[in-house]
């Protein structure tokens, strides 16, 4: 069985989570398919937005991803999700100051999640999708706000920005196809069943 995992932060945290389950991933960064100490259990990393495409196309039947990715991109109805307590962070509104004006510009990686929140609060804004170094955009004045993942808040403080509002809790999800084979279901149960 192959477990597919989002690259980056989630993979590192997932590695520690599996270690607690006595599952050890080989430490070879250049390898595409990583072995574990469990027979016939392998780990493969993909970019988070690619994971959703692979799932929807039916090319893979499971993955570990953040709830941010799960709710930002449209997964079809063939999948179930199981919450796993591998990390906790949040999506927040960040700015240089408490701006209150018309024609608000918001830059974000999480357009759909952000639009939903702003609509709920009756705040009109123009959204643009950007990846990486979002803080730089608000510092340079390219936008009024950004919405981004916050874990410790150190980057915000160092750059003299303000976390104005946290509006979305990010948690770990194990996502799998409802029609996954019984043998795989058993492996999933053994790994993830005591998580809440």
trRosetta pair geometry for C-beta under 8 A, 3 or more apart (Angstrom, degrees):
i j d omega theta_ij theta_ji phi_ij phi_ji
1 40 6.3 71 10 136 65 89
1 41 5.6 -5 64 -110 89 66
1 42 7.3 -176 94 29 43 72
1 183 7.8 -163 -61 119 119 97
1 184 5.4 140 -112 -115 131 90
1 187 5.5 -178 25 65 164 168
2 33 7.3 -66 -119 -140 121 104
2 41 8.0 151 -92 -161 30 44
2 42 4.7 -29 -107 75 76 99
2 43 7.3 152 -160 -96 70 16
2 44 5.5 14 -177 -2 120 113
2 60 7.6 -88 94 -137 114 105
3 41 7.2 15 -7 -172 103 89
3 42 7.4 -180 24 88 66 47
3 43 5.5 -24 68 -107 90 69
3 44 7.6 170 83 26 42 70
3 62 6.3 -57 -128 106 62 120
3 63 7.5 127 -179 -120 63 36
3 64 6.6 31 167 -15 108 105
4 43 7.9 144 -98 -161 24 55
4 44 5.2 -28 -109 72 71 94
4 45 7.7 142 -162 -103 63 18
4 46 6.0 2 -174 7 109 114
4 51 6.2 157 136 -128 122 102
4 54 7.2 -130 -176 96 168 146
4 60 5.2 15 -18 -176 153 154
4 62 6.4 151 27 93 92 65
4 63 4.1 -46 85 -104 100 88
4 64 7.3 -178 92 18 51 66
5 10 6.3 -165 177 117 93 103
5 11 5.0 113 128 -101 125 80
5 14 5.3 -148 -140 66 139 168
5 43 6.0 -2 2 -167 122 101
5 44 7.3 158 23 80 74 42
5 45 5.5 -39 74 -103 87 67
5 46 7.6 148 73 25 38 69
5 63 6.7 170 -81 -163 28 78
5 64 4.7 -5 -114 54 78 105
5 65 7.9 173 -153 -67 45 57
6 10 4.2 43 72 59 109 142
6 11 6.5 -136 90 -44 55 81
6 45 7.4 12 135 -153 14 78
6 46 7.0 -54 -110 74 40 67
6 47 7.5 17 -149 -177 71 22
6 48 4.3 23 -133 -87 117 86
6 51 6.0 -69 -84 -24 77 150
6 63 7.3 85 -40 166 73 114
6 64 6.7 -109 7 98 82 70
6 65 4.9 98 -37 -114 121 71
6 66 6.7 -51 26 -6 163 83
6 69 6.6 -178 -89 -16 144 162
7 10 7.6 71 75 52 17 95
7 11 5.7 -15 -142 -22 31 133
7 45 4.7 86 -86 172 79 114
7 46 6.5 -122 -29 95 95 19
7 47 5.6 -30 19 -90 123 46
7 48 7.1 -116 35 -35 75 71
8 11 6.1 116 52 17 28 102
8 12 7.3 -58 146 -3 36 101
8 48 8.0 -50 31 -33 119 106
9 12 5.9 -61 -154 36 31 110
9 13 6.3 22 156 -12 68 110
9 87 7.5 78 147 -114 106 176
10 13 5.8 -59 -145 42 32 107
10 14 5.8 37 155 -25 68 111
10 48 7.6 98 16 -83 142 111
10 64 6.5 179 160 122 119 98
10 65 6.7 8 -168 -134 169 36
10 66 5.9 -128 -82 -43 130 93
10 86 7.6 73 -151 106 73 134
10 87 7.3 -124 -111 17 64 141
10 172 7.1 142 -141 -113 102 98
11 14 5.5 -55 -142 37 28 115
11 15 6.4 39 154 -30 62 101
11 45 5.5 5 -97 -111 142 120
12 15 5.7 -48 -155 23 29 117
12 16 7.2 24 150 -12 59 102
13 16 5.9 -56 -160 36 37 110
13 17 6.4 40 144 -22 68 106
13 86 5.0 115 138 153 112 104
13 87 4.7 -25 -161 -50 163 121
13 172 7.4 -143 111 -77 129 133
14 17 5.3 -52 -147 35 36 116
14 18 6.3 33 156 -17 68 104
14 64 5.4 115 -110 109 139 155
14 86 6.0 16 -88 -169 56 157
14 172 7.6 152 -84 -139 87 139
15 18 6.1 -56 -149 37 27 107
15 19 6.5 36 148 -28 61 105
15 25 5.6 -89 -128 32 93 130
16 19 5.4 -48 -149 27 34 120
16 20 7.0 37 152 -21 62 98
16 86 7.8 136 72 -159 93 94
17 20 6.1 -55 -164 28 33 111
17 21 7.1 19 144 -7 63 107
17 84 7.1 67 -166 154 154 123
17 86 4.4 -44 -67 -118 144 108
17 172 7.8 -178 -66 152 163 176
18 21 5.4 -61 -156 43 42 110
18 23 4.1 -73 175 80 97 108
18 24 7.4 168 120 -77 103 24
18 25 6.5 66 85 -28 144 101
18 36 7.4 -90 162 -128 139 133
18 191 7.5 -17 -118 -152 81 115
19 22 7.7 43 -179 -79 34 17
19 23 7.0 -99 -75 67 26 57
19 24 6.2 57 -110 -96 74 69
21 191 5.8 47 -171 -140 163 71
22 37 7.8 -86 152 75 72 129
23 36 5.3 -6 -175 -173 90 135
23 37 6.7 -168 -147 47 46 90
23 38 5.6 -28 -123 -19 95 122
23 41 7.0 -70 -146 113 122 146
23 191 7.2 -1 -20 -118 151 108
24 36 6.2 143 73 -158 44 74
24 37 4.7 42 47 -9 96 118
25 34 5.2 32 -169 141 101 133
25 35 7.6 148 -152 86 55 42
25 36 5.4 -40 -93 -97 56 82
25 43 5.3 -24 -121 20 125 146
26 31 7.3 9 94 47 119 152
26 34 5.4 -163 51 -166 89 88
26 35 4.8 43 -10 59 127 86
26 36 7.3 -135 -15 -85 77 32
28 31 4.3 48 106 -1 114 119
28 34 6.8 171 54 -116 89 90
31 34 5.7 119 99 -83 119 67
32 44 6.8 16 156 -133 71 92
33 42 5.3 -1 -180 179 96 135
33 43 7.7 147 -165 72 51 43
33 44 5.6 -26 -109 -86 67 95
34 42 6.3 146 74 -167 49 75
34 43 4.4 -25 66 64 109 93
34 44 7.2 176 18 -77 81 41
34 45 7.9 46 -5 -17 120 93
35 42 6.2 -44 -104 -111 40 81
36 41 4.7 -41 51 97 127 99
36 42 6.6 -163 0 -97 90 30
36 43 6.4 89 -49 -18 106 101
38 41 4.0 10 89 30 110 133
41 187 7.0 175 -98 -160 115 138
46 50 4.7 -122 168 90 112 115
46 51 4.8 144 88 -68 123 79
46 54 6.6 -60 -159 -1 176 145
46 63 7.6 -59 42 -128 118 133
47 50 4.4 81 64 8 88 112
47 51 7.2 -146 91 -18 44 82
48 51 5.6 -44 -155 18 35 118
48 52 7.4 34 153 -17 61 96
48 65 6.0 116 -140 -139 94 110
48 66 7.3 -21 -130 28 140 96
48 69 4.5 -118 176 -105 120 143
49 52 5.9 -45 -161 27 41 112
49 53 7.1 42 145 -16 65 102
49 69 7.3 -140 -74 -142 51 106
49 73 6.4 152 -131 -70 72 146
50 53 5.5 -54 -155 36 42 114
50 54 6.2 41 150 -19 72 104
51 54 5.8 -57 -149 38 31 110
51 55 6.3 32 153 -20 65 107
51 60 7.6 -63 -152 60 67 144
51 63 4.9 133 -166 -168 123 169
51 65 5.8 173 104 -77 156 130
51 69 7.1 37 64 158 124 145
52 55 5.7 -54 -149 36 31 113
52 56 6.2 24 157 -14 66 110
52 65 8.0 73 -60 -106 81 170
52 69 6.7 -151 -50 167 114 101
52 73 4.1 -28 -128 118 170 150
52 74 7.7 100 179 60 129 42
52 75 6.3 -112 -143 -80 93 82
53 56 6.0 -60 -144 42 27 106
53 57 6.0 20 159 -14 65 114
54 57 6.0 -60 -141 42 26 107
54 59 4.5 -85 -159 67 77 114
54 60 4.6 31 142 13 115 110
54 63 7.8 105 80 -53 117 138
55 58 7.8 33 170 -68 30 27
55 59 7.7 -74 -55 48 18 75
55 60 6.0 -52 -81 71 57 91
55 61 7.9 111 -128 -113 72 19
55 63 6.5 -92 -68 4 117 126
55 75 6.2 -24 110 -131 136 101
55 76 8.0 -172 127 28 93 88
55 79 6.5 13 177 -69 126 144
55 175 6.8 -11 -119 120 151 129
55 177 7.9 -175 -156 -65 86 90
56 74 7.7 57 -90 100 140 76
56 75 6.6 -143 -72 -135 94 53
56 76 5.5 116 -126 -8 83 106
58 61 7.9 19 -158 -79 56 74
58 78 8.0 4 -92 82 88 164
60 63 6.4 64 122 -52 134 102
61 176 6.3 35 146 -157 76 73
61 177 4.1 -67 -156 8 88 124
61 179 7.9 -97 -143 76 123 75
61 180 5.3 139 155 -101 127 92
61 184 7.4 45 100 137 132 168
62 174 7.0 -3 -170 178 103 86
62 175 6.6 163 -154 90 52 57
62 176 4.1 -2 -106 -105 93 85
62 177 6.9 -95 -59 4 66 78
62 180 6.7 50 -56 -104 107 140
62 184 7.4 -163 -27 169 140 130
62 188 7.3 -144 -123 -91 151 124
63 174 7.7 -176 93 -153 35 52
63 175 5.4 -7 58 58 78 99
63 176 7.9 171 18 -75 48 58
64 84 7.2 -45 -136 44 106 144
64 86 7.7 31 -175 13 127 159
64 172 6.5 -5 -172 -171 97 104
64 173 7.3 165 -152 86 51 48
64 174 5.5 -26 -99 -102 75 68
64 175 7.7 167 -93 17 24 76
65 69 4.5 -88 169 69 123 134
65 70 5.9 144 98 -52 117 86
65 172 7.8 157 89 -153 26 60
65 173 5.7 -21 70 64 72 96
65 175 6.2 -12 27 2 107 122
66 69 5.2 99 62 6 79 96
66 70 7.1 -140 103 -4 44 90
66 87 7.9 -48 -105 69 101 117
66 170 5.2 0 -176 -173 117 107
66 171 7.3 146 -156 77 68 27
66 172 6.4 -55 -105 -101 54 48
66 173 7.0 86 -175 15 11 91
67 70 5.1 -52 -144 39 42 120
67 71 6.0 25 162 -8 73 109
67 83 8.0 4 -69 -114 119 88
67 169 7.4 20 68 104 144 68
67 170 5.5 -173 52 -145 94 52
67 171 4.9 39 -14 50 127 72
67 172 7.5 -78 -27 -42 83 5
67 173 5.5 111 -76 -30 69 116
68 71 6.7 -68 -147 45 21 95
68 72 5.9 19 159 -22 62 118
68 91 6.3 129 -111 -52 117 122
68 110 6.1 -77 -169 -99 103 132
68 113 6.8 -55 -147 -37 72 161
68 149 6.6 -52 -71 -82 166 114
68 168 7.1 102 -100 129 84 129
68 170 4.8 -12 -38 -116 105 112
69 72 5.8 -58 -133 37 26 110
69 73 6.1 -11 179 15 65 110
70 73 7.5 -82 -147 50 11 81
70 75 6.6 -31 -154 -11 67 134
70 81 6.4 57 -145 -105 150 147
70 173 5.2 28 -49 35 148 158
70 175 6.6 174 -106 -69 112 134
71 112 7.3 -159 137 102 73 116
71 113 5.8 79 111 -86 112 105
71 168 7.9 -147 74 -160 147 132
72 109 7.9 -12 -143 129 159 77
72 110 5.2 -100 -102 -134 126 79
72 111 7.5 94 -154 44 99 63
72 112 5.3 143 -147 48 55 112
72 113 5.5 -52 -88 -24 80 106
73 112 7.9 160 -62 23 29 146
75 79 5.3 -55 159 42 128 139
75 175 7.1 -106 -132 -163 162 144
76 79 6.9 105 74 1 62 97
78 177 5.6 -12 142 -139 102 82
78 178 5.8 -128 -177 16 57 100
78 179 7.1 -42 -169 5 102 101
79 175 5.3 15 178 -178 130 98
79 176 6.6 153 -149 80 82 23
79 177 5.9 -55 -97 -95 69 43
79 178 6.8 -148 -103 -28 16 80
80 175 7.3 170 85 -151 42 55
80 176 5.9 -20 59 65 87 76
80 177 7.9 54 15 153 80 7
80 178 5.6 104 -25 -82 102 77
81 173 4.6 -27 -162 -164 113 120
81 174 7.1 143 -160 73 57 46
81 175 5.1 -22 -102 -99 79 75
82 173 6.8 131 63 -161 41 64
82 174 4.5 -19 61 59 99 98
82 175 7.9 -171 21 -74 68 32
82 176 7.5 4 1 12 107 106
82 188 7.9 131 18 171 155 114
82 192 5.6 84 115 149 143 140
82 195 7.4 96 147 80 105 112
83 171 5.8 1 -149 131 101 136
83 172 7.1 106 -167 80 56 63
83 173 6.2 -41 -101 -102 47 66
83 195 7.1 -146 105 130 64 103
83 196 6.6 -22 96 125 112 44
84 171 7.8 157 61 157 46 93
84 172 4.4 -59 75 103 87 114
84 173 6.9 149 18 -111 86 14
84 174 5.4 67 -24 -22 126 98
84 192 5.9 -76 -90 -140 117 104
84 195 4.5 17 -128 142 69 158
85 88 7.7 -7 -154 -52 78 96
85 171 7.3 -44 -104 -158 51 105
85 172 6.8 169 -99 40 6 112
85 195 5.6 -166 16 -160 83 100
85 196 6.1 24 -30 53 120 78
86 172 3.9 41 35 -24 103 162
87 151 8.0 -39 176 -125 116 113
87 170 7.6 -18 106 113 98 96
87 171 7.5 170 77 -142 62 42
87 172 5.8 98 31 -43 78 107
88 169 7.3 -31 -155 -167 85 96
88 170 7.3 138 -160 78 38 69
88 171 6.6 -2 -105 -99 65 72
89 149 5.5 48 127 -176 132 97
89 150 6.2 -178 -177 85 98 43
89 151 4.3 -49 -111 -95 124 69
89 170 4.8 -17 72 60 78 118
90 149 7.2 147 81 -150 33 57
90 150 5.4 -23 68 59 85 92
90 166 4.5 1 153 -155 147 115
90 167 7.9 122 177 38 103 35
90 168 6.4 143 -165 78 68 54
90 169 5.8 -38 -106 -108 82 46
90 170 6.0 -165 -88 8 23 90
91 110 5.8 -51 -136 49 148 162
91 113 6.3 53 78 122 169 140
91 114 7.5 -119 152 -73 134 83
91 147 5.7 39 170 168 102 98
91 148 6.8 -163 -145 106 72 14
91 149 5.8 -43 -91 -88 67 53
91 150 7.4 134 -118 10 19 81
91 166 7.4 127 77 -154 39 65
91 167 6.4 -53 90 64 87 75
91 168 4.0 3 43 58 110 111
91 170 6.4 101 -30 -44 83 109
92 147 6.8 -169 91 -147 29 67
92 148 6.9 -29 56 62 72 60
92 150 4.8 0 11 -2 124 132
92 163 4.9 -2 150 -156 152 99
92 164 7.2 150 169 50 97 59
92 165 6.3 170 -156 89 78 41
92 166 4.5 -42 -95 -96 97 61
92 167 6.9 129 -114 10 43 74
93 145 5.4 -18 -167 -170 94 130
93 146 7.7 153 -154 80 48 40
93 147 5.5 -31 -94 -95 57 83
93 163 7.6 117 74 -166 51 53
93 164 4.6 -50 95 63 101 107
93 165 4.6 20 33 50 112 90
93 167 6.8 45 -21 -6 95 119
94 134 7.8 101 62 118 130 113
94 135 7.1 -50 123 -105 144 78
94 138 6.5 -157 113 10 91 169
94 145 6.6 135 67 -163 44 73
94 146 5.1 -23 63 64 99 88
94 147 7.2 153 14 -99 81 30
94 148 6.1 -31 10 30 131 103
94 150 7.6 142 -62 -65 122 122
94 156 6.1 -123 -134 -116 127 114
94 161 5.4 34 179 152 105 131
94 162 6.8 164 -152 82 61 46
94 163 5.7 -30 -99 -102 83 55
94 164 6.7 176 -98 6 25 87
95 98 7.3 126 80 -86 132 25
95 99 5.7 -122 177 5 156 107
95 138 5.8 -139 -129 -165 48 137
95 144 6.4 -11 -122 156 122 62
95 145 4.8 -50 -72 -103 105 72
95 146 7.5 161 -75 19 56 66
95 161 6.7 170 92 -164 19 93
95 162 5.9 -23 67 59 67 94
95 164 5.9 19 20 -29 102 128
96 99 7.8 58 56 -40 79 110
96 138 6.0 -178 -34 152 86 99
96 139 6.9 123 -77 -103 112 45
96 160 7.6 29 -140 116 78 85
96 161 6.1 -71 -94 -120 46 71
96 162 7.1 67 170 12 12 94
97 162 6.6 78 -104 12 26 135
98 162 7.2 -50 -54 89 68 157
98 164 6.7 134 -105 -117 73 120
99 104 7.4 140 114 -117 121 100
99 144 5.1 -127 89 -169 161 110
99 145 7.1 -142 48 -53 124 92
101 104 6.7 142 78 -73 74 79
101 144 7.3 -146 53 -121 108 148
102 124 7.7 5 -148 77 72 116
103 126 7.2 -4 -166 -2 61 116
104 123 7.1 -15 37 165 154 102
104 124 7.0 140 31 98 104 60
104 125 4.1 -52 88 -113 109 89
104 126 6.9 171 88 21 54 70
104 144 5.0 -93 -151 52 74 149
104 145 6.7 8 -179 11 110 111
105 125 7.1 153 -99 -168 12 88
105 126 5.4 -27 -108 69 63 99
105 128 7.1 0 -170 3 95 111
105 142 7.6 -111 118 135 142 56
105 143 4.2 -126 114 -137 105 76
105 144 5.1 125 51 4 71 88
105 145 7.5 169 91 32 52 67
106 114 6.3 -171 139 157 142 142
106 118 7.4 -141 -9 -64 163 150
106 125 4.8 36 -7 160 117 136
106 126 7.0 165 24 79 74 45
106 127 5.1 -27 74 -105 100 69
106 128 7.4 167 87 24 50 68
106 143 6.2 104 -117 -179 14 128
106 144 6.9 -47 -71 61 58 88
106 145 4.8 -19 -110 75 83 97
106 146 6.9 141 -164 -107 67 27
106 147 6.4 23 -178 -11 116 98
107 127 7.8 141 -97 -159 24 57
107 128 5.2 -28 -107 72 71 94
107 129 7.8 128 -158 -125 65 8
107 130 4.8 -3 -175 21 110 125
107 134 5.9 -179 111 -148 110 94
107 137 4.9 -25 43 114 161 160
107 138 7.4 -146 39 -53 116 82
107 142 7.0 31 -38 105 143 106
107 143 4.4 -157 -13 -18 103 165
107 145 7.7 -177 28 95 64 50
107 146 5.0 -30 71 -107 86 85
108 111 5.7 153 84 -73 108 54
108 114 4.9 98 61 -22 175 157
108 127 6.4 -40 32 -156 109 102
108 128 7.7 130 26 74 62 48
108 129 6.8 -47 79 -114 61 51
108 130 7.1 106 47 40 14 77
108 134 7.1 43 -108 -133 38 142
108 146 6.1 149 -79 -165 68 65
108 147 4.2 4 -106 52 128 91
108 148 6.8 -153 -129 -64 75 63
109 129 6.9 70 -125 -158 32 78
109 130 6.8 -75 -69 83 64 49
109 131 5.3 74 -105 -102 107 66
109 134 7.1 -99 -24 -63 93 134
109 148 6.9 72 16 -114 103 73
110 113 4.3 -28 164 43 113 116
110 114 5.4 121 103 -25 85 97
110 147 5.9 -90 61 107 104 113
110 148 7.8 159 12 -102 108 34
110 168 7.7 -138 146 54 157 159
111 114 5.9 -66 -145 42 23 109
111 115 6.0 24 161 -22 65 109
111 127 5.1 122 -139 149 93 137
111 129 5.1 -52 -47 -81 127 97
112 115 5.9 -50 -141 33 27 110
112 116 6.5 31 157 -22 60 106
113 116 5.9 -58 -157 31 28 114
113 117 6.8 23 151 -16 63 106
113 147 7.6 -157 93 130 99 142
113 168 5.6 16 174 -81 127 165
114 117 5.8 -58 -153 36 34 108
114 118 6.2 27 156 -14 70 109
114 127 6.4 146 95 -119 125 134
114 147 4.4 166 -100 39 125 159
115 118 5.9 -59 -143 41 31 107
115 119 6.0 32 158 -21 66 110
115 127 6.0 -76 -73 -24 96 158
116 119 5.9 -57 -147 36 24 112
116 120 6.4 29 153 -23 61 107
117 120 5.6 -55 -151 33 31 114
117 121 6.5 13 156 -5 65 110
117 147 8.0 146 49 -120 139 154
117 167 4.7 69 -136 146 149 148
117 168 7.0 -103 -60 -46 135 104
118 121 5.9 -65 -148 48 31 102
118 123 4.5 -91 -162 71 83 100
118 124 7.7 123 157 -92 115 10
118 125 5.3 -76 -167 23 157 122
119 122 7.4 33 -177 -76 33 32
119 123 7.8 -93 -61 48 21 65
125 145 7.7 -46 -141 45 145 122
128 143 7.2 -140 41 -89 116 131
130 134 6.1 140 94 -101 114 83
130 137 6.6 113 71 -49 166 153
133 136 4.5 -1 164 9 101 123
133 137 7.4 117 124 -22 78 84
134 137 5.7 -48 -167 22 48 115
134 138 7.3 33 148 -9 72 100
134 146 4.4 135 158 -163 114 149
134 148 4.9 177 66 -74 150 135
135 138 6.2 -63 -158 39 40 102
135 139 6.1 39 148 -20 73 110
135 146 6.8 -118 -83 37 39 157
135 148 7.5 -70 -54 16 75 165
135 155 6.2 -137 -48 150 157 112
135 156 7.3 -150 -111 -95 127 54
135 159 5.3 89 168 73 134 170
135 161 6.3 -120 -145 -27 102 155
136 139 5.5 -57 -145 39 33 114
136 140 6.0 24 159 -13 69 112
137 140 6.1 -60 -142 43 25 104
137 142 4.3 -79 -161 60 79 120
137 143 5.1 23 144 18 111 107
137 146 6.2 114 69 -72 114 122
138 141 7.6 45 -175 -75 31 26
138 142 7.4 -82 -67 50 27 77
138 143 5.8 -55 -87 73 67 87
138 144 7.4 7 -127 136 91 13
138 145 6.7 18 -106 -137 125 17
138 146 5.1 -106 -39 -14 123 106
138 161 6.6 72 98 -121 132 128
139 159 6.1 -85 -76 178 130 119
139 161 7.3 -84 -71 -71 87 110
143 146 6.4 99 88 -65 134 75
145 164 7.6 -65 -127 25 117 140
147 167 7.9 -48 -140 44 122 117
149 170 6.2 1 -128 -16 106 161
150 153 5.5 36 -174 -79 114 69
150 156 6.8 2 -122 -28 118 132
150 163 6.1 54 -100 -117 166 135
150 166 7.1 -100 50 -104 130 102
153 156 5.0 -51 -166 38 68 120
153 157 6.1 67 139 -22 85 102
153 163 6.0 -67 -127 -28 111 145
154 157 5.8 -60 -150 38 33 108
154 158 6.1 31 157 -20 70 109
155 158 5.9 -54 -142 37 29 111
155 159 6.3 7 164 1 63 114
156 159 6.5 -77 -151 49 22 95
156 161 4.7 -97 -158 73 72 103
156 162 7.2 103 177 -100 115 5
156 163 5.4 14 -172 -46 167 96
157 160 7.5 27 -178 -76 33 34
157 161 7.8 -88 -58 48 19 69
163 166 6.9 20 164 -55 115 84
174 188 7.1 156 147 -153 142 105
174 192 5.3 -73 13 -110 161 157
176 180 5.2 -21 165 -39 112 148
176 184 7.9 180 -158 134 134 119
176 188 6.4 -18 -54 -113 166 155
177 180 4.8 133 71 -54 85 83
180 184 4.9 -100 166 87 107 127
180 185 5.7 138 102 -63 106 83
180 188 7.4 52 119 -17 153 146
181 184 4.7 88 65 10 84 104
181 185 6.9 -142 101 -11 42 88
182 185 5.3 -52 -148 31 34 118
182 186 6.6 39 154 -24 65 100
183 186 5.9 -51 -159 27 31 113
183 187 7.0 29 146 -15 62 103
184 187 5.6 -53 -154 35 40 112
184 188 6.3 42 149 -21 69 105
185 188 5.6 -54 -149 37 32 114
185 189 6.3 37 151 -24 65 105
186 189 5.6 -50 -149 32 30 115
186 190 6.6 30 153 -18 62 105
187 190 5.8 -56 -153 35 31 112
187 191 6.4 19 155 -11 66 110
188 191 6.1 -65 -148 41 28 103
188 192 5.7 -27 176 25 68 117
188 193 8.0 102 127 -46 63 84
189 192 7.1 -77 -121 54 15 78
189 193 4.8 28 -171 -49 61 125
190 193 6.9 4 -72 6 10 113
192 195 5.4 -58 -167 25 65 119
